[in-house]
Amino acid sequence: MSVTTETPGVAPPPPVTCAPSVDDVARLITALQSDGLRVEVPVAARSGGAGPADAGMLYVEGVPTTVPTSAAYVAESPYVLRGEDDGGWAVYRDGLRLASASPAPRPRYYDLTTADGVPYWQIALLHLDSVASTVLQTCAYWGNADQCRFCGIGLTLAAGRTIARKTPAMLAEVAVAARDLDGAVDATLTTGSTATPDRGAMYVARCAAAVKEAAGLPVQVQFEPPADLDVIDRVADLGVDSVGIHVESFDPAVLARVAPGKARWGIETYVAAWERAVAAFGPGQVSTYVILGMGEDLDVTVEGCRRAIDLGVYPFVVPLRPVPGSLMEDFRPPPREVVESVYRRIVPHLMARGLSAAGVTAAARGARPARAWARSSARTGGSVTDVRPFLSFPPELATGCRPVADSVELAAHHRIRRAVFCAEQRLFDGTDRDGHDDDPATVHVLGFVAGEPAGSVRLYPLAGGVWHGDRLAVLPEWRRSRIGAQLVRLAVTLGGERGGRRMQARVQLPNVPFFVHLGWTPTAPPADHLGVPHQWMAIRLGAA
């Protein structure tokens, strides 16, 4: 077991030189989304594609983040990503270091091709830890008066970075490779709209069913409201875990101007589709994108988001990130202050209704800022403006731990491990999964803080009544909570309930006192493991 500690520190923007707080990180990510990030090191980036998503992919203080890196306006950004002497990265402003950063490594499966010679990366990309694909890279709106002005779906195809139609078999093959080679934990499949009554929903759903059967990953699919709402039930019957039905803007005038094809159906058509989808998939498993920065009325936007939340729909509110080459490439993202003001009005409503971005299966990876604000708001009782240094979490926020209940929670468990052990600590390259994860006797545990998946631990039996505990990880923003101790105690309890007599674990040296406090005892001298000194420790099951 291993978990790192966080040096607490807080200072509001402008730049800080001490370790940033949760609130600092939330504000910084929001600022990067608005201003973009100049890069002096190579960053994997997504360009073109369906939707408003010019994005470079990296981890900022351990938080998975997508920020604009290639649009023209980014050249004026005050924020820059630089390499450091120890080989790591950091975000700077005016020469001051704001936060640590680390790259999303190039996926291994990108080097593979199908039997027909199609590169895997042309079929599906890895967005941090989610394998994602636009299954039909054509759209009935593209190239005519109905084209969505923010979208770049045709640009990727024209540049040869993808193929027009991905088959279910192709996607299943790539998803298995992404899971096994790069630790993908879920899949997100979208599609260009088709000139058919189902708008392409059934095809993308069949692709999702193939991915689930082959790779066992939770899958979200995204499509427009179908003319016959019974299609939504048929999508659910194929085993899809969640759906995204994206309204883009709640302001009718803005929608008519920037997405005339979608506006033709009317916002109430989206509401009706959401209601049917929530009935089919459950509250919190239906989402919609809401884009800021297109001239919308903010009051109308907030009220629309609250209406969606009341229906059980999670609104992923994101600033416009203009795609180079799209009809809106000359636009600028909205100012950080505007985005923050909307988050402040929406996040408390989300929390009051118990909706979490982490709860949306295969949640959209571009929607990180609102999630960061939700975590910050949870920690400060709803306030994101008065965070005091060294502030501890109220005990009631640590809402407990449990063995994963389904594939959605298992994906969250693996996502936490990958963020800590692969992206942050770099103990593993791409994925930390091994054969124990596929063993039915292995127990995967997930810890929650304020309703958010916050930590993980794994345990499995060895010979002679011994259980092994490992993969203890807590996300950086929750390390001042008590969830780490709860995870260890639950692992001990579960091992004992399953007939174990003793549990052992390798513990990183800085965490040995923590385990001693929980009743564990060192059993051998420290030794190198994965390039880091670890201490073998053990506890009699039932003793803690």
SULPEGI-V447580 format. One record per residue. N is the residue number from 1. SS is DSSP state (@ for helix, = for strand, . for the rest). NEAR is the number of other C-alpha atoms within 12 Angstrom. D_CENTER is the distance of its C-alpha to the mean C-alpha in Angstrom with 2 decimals. Layout:
((N	SS	NEAR	D_CENTER) (N	SS	NEAR	D_CENTER))
This chain:
((1	.	40	23.72) (2	.	41	22.35) (3	.	40	20.41) (4	.	30	20.75) (5	.	26	22.08) (6	.	24	21.16) (7	.	19	24.04) (8	.	25	23.91) (9	.	25	24.88) (10	.	28	24.50) (11	.	27	25.77) (12	.	26	24.81) (13	.	27	24.36) (14	.	21	26.37) (15	.	26	25.52) (16	.	26	25.56) (17	.	25	26.76) (18	.	20	25.88) (19	.	29	22.58) (20	.	37	20.43) (21	.	43	19.69) (22	@	49	16.58) (23	@	41	18.23) (24	@	40	18.98) (25	@	44	15.43) (26	@	41	14.43) (27	@	45	17.50) (28	@	45	17.09) (29	@	46	13.68) (30	@	44	15.34) (31	@	37	18.38) (32	@	45	16.78) (33	@	50	15.33) (34	@	41	18.94) (35	@	36	21.00) (36	.	42	19.06) (37	.	45	19.39) (38	=	32	22.47) (39	=	34	22.02) (40	.	18	24.75) (41	.	23	22.88) (42	.	21	21.41) (43	.	31	17.75) (44	.	29	16.11) (45	=	32	15.68) (46	=	41	15.32) (47	.	37	18.44) (48	.	36	19.91) (49	=	44	18.23) (50	.	41	18.06) (51	.	49	17.18) (52	.	46	16.99) (53	.	41	14.60) (54	.	43	16.43) (55	=	40	13.83) (56	=	39	14.01) (57	=	43	11.16) (58	=	45	11.53) (59	=	40	10.86) (60	=	46	12.83) (61	.	38	14.33) (62	.	43	11.71) (63	=	42	8.82) (64	=	40	6.45) (65	=	45	8.14) (66	=	41	9.72) (67	=	50	13.31) (68	.	46	16.56) (69	.	41	18.77) (70	.	33	21.35) (71	.	39	22.72) (72	@	25	26.24) (73	@	26	25.62) (74	@	35	23.36) (75	@	18	26.69) (76	@	20	27.63) (77	.	29	24.59) (78	.	26	25.69) (79	=	35	22.61) (80	=	33	22.86) (81	=	40	20.99) (82	=	30	23.65) (83	=	22	24.36) (84	.	18	26.05) (85	.	8	28.99) (86	.	10	27.13) (87	.	14	25.06) (88	.	24	21.90) (89	=	32	20.55) (90	=	35	20.53) (91	=	42	20.20) (92	=	32	23.71) (93	=	27	25.56) (94	.	16	29.36) (95	.	17	29.57) (96	=	21	27.83) (97	=	27	24.85) (98	=	39	21.99) (99	=	41	19.18) (100	=	35	18.43) (101	=	39	16.14) (102	=	38	15.55) (103	=	42	14.98) (104	.	38	12.71) (105	.	33	15.74) (106	.	26	17.34) (107	.	32	16.60) (108	@	26	19.81) (109	@	31	19.89) (110	@	25	20.47) (111	@	19	24.00) (112	.	22	24.84) (113	=	20	26.60) (114	.	23	27.72) (115	.	12	31.37) (116	.	9	32.02) (117	.	13	30.79) (118	.	26	27.54) (119	=	26	25.00) (120	@	35	21.79) (121	@	36	19.81) (122	@	35	21.71) (123	.	42	20.49) (124	.	47	16.71) (125	=	39	14.44) (126	=	40	11.65) (127	=	42	8.68) (128	.	49	7.65) (129	.	46	7.46) (130	=	39	7.67) (131	=	48	11.29) (132	=	47	12.07) (133	=	48	15.53) (134	=	47	17.82) (135	.	46	20.41) (136	=	39	23.19) (137	.	40	23.13) (138	.	33	25.97) (139	.	37	26.22) (140	.	25	29.30) (141	.	29	28.75) (142	.	31	28.46) (143	.	19	31.58) (144	.	15	33.40) (145	.	17	33.81) (146	.	24	30.86) (147	.	33	28.26) (148	.	37	25.16) (149	.	39	25.82) (150	.	44	22.28) (151	.	39	21.45) (152	=	38	21.96) (153	@	46	21.86) (154	@	38	25.39) (155	@	30	25.02) (156	@	31	22.95) (157	@	27	25.52) (158	@	17	28.44) (159	.	17	27.28) (160	.	19	27.19) (161	.	26	23.53) (162	.	32	23.07) (163	.	29	25.39) (164	.	28	26.28) (165	=	28	25.76) (166	.	36	23.69) (167	.	30	25.31) (168	@	30	23.86) (169	@	25	25.47) (170	@	32	23.92) (171	@	45	20.36) (172	@	36	21.08) (173	@	34	22.58) (174	@	46	19.72) (175	@	47	17.09) (176	@	30	19.35) (177	@	35	19.62) (178	@	42	15.92) (179	@	38	15.60) (180	@	29	18.80) (181	@	29	18.80) (182	@	39	15.29) (183	.	44	13.49) (184	.	46	11.29) (185	.	47	10.03) (186	=	47	9.78) (187	=	55	11.09) (188	=	47	11.04) (189	=	55	14.64) (190	=	46	16.26) (191	.	41	19.87) (192	.	40	22.43) (193	.	38	24.66) (194	.	28	27.84) (195	.	18	31.29) (196	.	19	31.47) (197	.	18	31.39) (198	.	28	28.09) (199	.	34	26.40) (200	.	36	25.00) (201	@	43	23.22) (202	@	39	25.22) (203	@	33	24.73) (204	@	47	20.93) (205	@	43	21.21) (206	@	32	23.65) (207	@	43	21.35) (208	@	50	18.65) (209	@	36	21.44) (210	@	32	22.40) (211	@	42	18.97) (212	@	35	18.87) (213	@	23	22.48) (214	@	25	22.19) (215	@	29	18.92) (216	.	31	18.24) (217	.	45	14.52) (218	=	42	13.14) (219	=	50	13.22) (220	=	50	12.56) (221	=	52	15.33) (222	=	50	16.09) (223	.	47	19.69) (224	.	48	22.28) (225	.	41	24.39) (226	.	33	26.96) (227	.	22	30.62) (228	.	20	31.11) (229	.	28	28.61) (230	@	23	29.68) (231	@	29	27.45) (232	@	41	24.42) (233	@	29	26.09) (234	@	25	26.77) (235	@	35	23.13) (236	@	33	22.39) (237	@	20	25.37) (238	.	29	23.87) (239	.	29	21.23) (240	.	45	18.18) (241	.	45	15.65) (242	=	47	14.44) (243	=	50	15.38) (244	=	45	14.61) (245	.	44	17.93) (246	.	43	17.60) (247	.	48	20.49) (248	=	45	19.50) (249	.	46	22.11) (250	.	40	24.09) (251	.	32	27.00) (252	@	27	29.31) (253	@	21	31.10) (254	@	30	28.04) (255	@	34	26.72) (256	@	28	30.21) (257	@	26	30.29) (258	@	35	26.96) (259	.	37	26.32) (260	@	27	29.81) (261	@	28	29.18) (262	@	39	26.47) (263	@	30	28.61) (264	.	23	31.45) (265	.	24	29.95) (266	.	25	29.68) (267	@	31	27.05) (268	@	21	28.76) (269	@	23	28.04) (270	@	37	24.32) (271	@	32	25.07) (272	@	27	27.12) (273	@	39	24.48) (274	@	43	21.90) (275	@	32	24.59) (276	@	32	25.30) (277	@	43	21.67) (278	@	32	21.14) (279	@	24	24.39) (280	@	29	23.25) (281	@	33	19.67) (282	.	27	19.84) (283	.	32	18.67) (284	.	39	14.96) (285	.	43	14.43) (286	=	48	15.45) (287	=	49	13.69) (288	=	45	15.12) (289	=	39	14.47) (290	=	44	16.88) (291	=	42	17.79) (292	=	46	19.67) (293	.	35	22.47) (294	.	36	24.55) (295	.	27	27.42) (296	.	29	26.30) (297	.	22	28.00) (298	@	29	25.58) (299	@	20	27.42) (300	@	21	27.14) (301	@	37	23.40) (302	@	33	22.88) (303	@	21	25.25) (304	@	36	23.57) (305	@	40	20.18) (306	@	32	22.09) (307	@	27	23.83) (308	@	42	20.71) (309	@	36	19.40) (310	@	26	22.85) (311	@	31	22.59) (312	.	36	19.42) (313	=	47	17.20) (314	=	49	13.95) (315	=	49	14.44) (316	=	46	11.61) (317	=	51	13.99) (318	=	43	13.65) (319	=	50	16.53) (320	.	46	18.34) (321	.	50	17.69) (322	.	45	20.84) (323	.	41	20.86) (324	.	34	23.94) (325	.	27	26.48) (326	.	32	25.35) (327	.	28	27.79) (328	.	30	25.96) (329	.	26	25.63) (330	.	20	28.02) (331	.	27	26.11) (332	.	30	24.46) (333	.	40	21.27) (334	.	30	22.30) (335	.	24	23.26) (336	@	29	20.91) (337	@	22	23.31) (338	@	28	22.99) (339	@	37	19.21) (340	@	36	19.54) (341	@	26	22.35) (342	@	39	20.41) (343	@	44	17.53) (344	@	33	20.37) (345	@	30	21.90) (346	@	38	18.99) (347	@	40	16.95) (348	@	32	20.07) (349	@	31	20.60) (350	@	41	17.15) (351	@	34	17.86) (352	@	22	21.41) (353	.	22	20.44) (354	.	25	18.04) (355	.	35	14.99) (356	.	41	11.52) (357	@	40	8.18) (358	@	38	7.15) (359	@	37	10.27) (360	.	45	9.58) (361	.	42	9.65) (362	.	46	7.51) (363	.	46	6.05) (364	.	50	6.54) (365	.	39	4.68) (366	.	43	7.85) (367	.	42	7.79) (368	@	39	6.88) (369	@	43	10.60) (370	@	44	11.38) (371	@	47	8.98) (372	@	43	10.66) (373	@	45	13.89) (374	@	45	13.52) (375	@	46	13.36) (376	@	37	16.22) (377	@	37	18.11) (378	@	37	17.95) (379	@	40	19.41) (380	.	26	22.14) (381	.	26	23.28) (382	.	26	21.97) (383	.	23	23.32) (384	.	31	21.39) (385	.	24	24.64) (386	.	20	26.49) (387	.	27	24.64) (388	.	22	27.28) (389	.	22	27.09) (390	.	20	26.76) (391	.	23	25.77) (392	.	24	25.07) (393	.	29	22.96) (394	.	19	25.28) (395	@	16	25.78) (396	@	18	24.97) (397	@	27	21.29) (398	=	30	20.89) (399	=	25	20.87) (400	=	30	21.27) (401	=	35	20.24) (402	=	31	20.88) (403	=	29	20.75) (404	.	25	17.90) (405	.	17	19.27) (406	.	20	17.73) (407	@	29	15.45) (408	@	31	12.51) (409	@	35	13.11) (410	@	37	13.89) (411	@	40	10.55) (412	@	45	9.08) (413	@	46	12.13) (414	@	45	11.62) (415	@	44	8.10) (416	@	47	9.94) (417	@	47	12.89) (418	@	43	11.52) (419	@	48	10.13) (420	@	41	13.61) (421	@	35	16.03) (422	@	32	15.00) (423	@	41	13.36) (424	@	36	15.20) (425	.	32	18.39) (426	.	25	18.73) (427	.	26	20.63) (428	.	26	19.38) (429	.	25	18.90) (430	.	37	15.88) (431	.	34	15.79) (432	.	35	17.49) (433	.	31	18.30) (434	.	20	22.02) (435	@	12	24.62) (436	@	21	24.35) (437	@	26	21.00) (438	@	16	23.01) (439	.	16	25.92) (440	.	12	26.46) (441	.	19	27.89) (442	.	28	24.75) (443	=	34	23.09) (444	=	43	19.35) (445	=	48	18.81) (446	=	46	15.96) (447	=	46	16.63) (448	=	38	15.72) (449	=	38	16.47) (450	.	37	17.02) (451	.	32	15.33) (452	=	39	11.93) (453	=	42	11.28) (454	=	46	12.61) (455	=	51	14.50) (456	=	51	15.78) (457	=	47	19.18) (458	=	47	21.00) (459	=	41	24.72) (460	=	36	27.18) (461	=	30	30.98) (462	.	23	33.44) (463	@	13	37.20) (464	@	12	39.60) (465	@	20	37.45) (466	=	25	35.03) (467	=	34	31.28) (468	=	40	28.85) (469	=	42	25.84) (470	=	40	23.07) (471	=	46	19.38) (472	=	43	19.49) (473	=	49	16.43) (474	=	47	15.37) (475	.	45	12.55) (476	@	40	14.57) (477	@	47	14.36) (478	@	42	15.87) (479	.	33	18.56) (480	.	31	21.29) (481	.	34	20.88) (482	.	29	22.89) (483	@	42	20.22) (484	@	41	21.09) (485	@	34	24.67) (486	@	33	23.82) (487	@	42	21.86) (488	@	49	24.87) (489	@	36	27.38) (490	@	33	25.78) (491	@	46	25.72) (492	@	42	29.42) (493	@	31	30.21) (494	@	35	28.62) (495	@	38	30.47) (496	@	27	33.68) (497	@	17	33.31) (498	.	24	33.01) (499	.	22	36.33) (500	.	29	35.31) (501	.	26	37.74) (502	=	35	35.85) (503	=	44	32.33) (504	=	36	31.73) (505	=	38	28.89) (506	=	37	28.51) (507	=	41	27.57) (508	=	34	26.87) (509	@	27	29.96) (510	@	21	28.57) (511	@	30	27.37) (512	@	30	30.74) (513	@	17	32.14) (514	@	26	29.20) (515	@	35	30.00) (516	@	23	33.72) (517	@	16	33.21) (518	.	25	31.66) (519	.	23	34.73) (520	.	32	33.87) (521	=	27	36.52) (522	=	27	36.47) (523	.	20	38.18) (524	.	15	38.50) (525	.	15	38.51) (526	.	19	35.26) (527	=	18	34.35) (528	=	16	31.92) (529	=	19	28.85) (530	.	19	26.26) (531	.	12	28.04) (532	=	20	27.70) (533	=	20	30.49) (534	=	27	29.87) (535	=	30	32.22) (536	=	32	33.03) (537	=	35	33.19) (538	=	33	34.13) (539	=	35	34.79) (540	=	26	37.08) (541	.	30	35.14) (542	.	22	36.03) (543	.	19	37.16) (544	.	26	34.22))
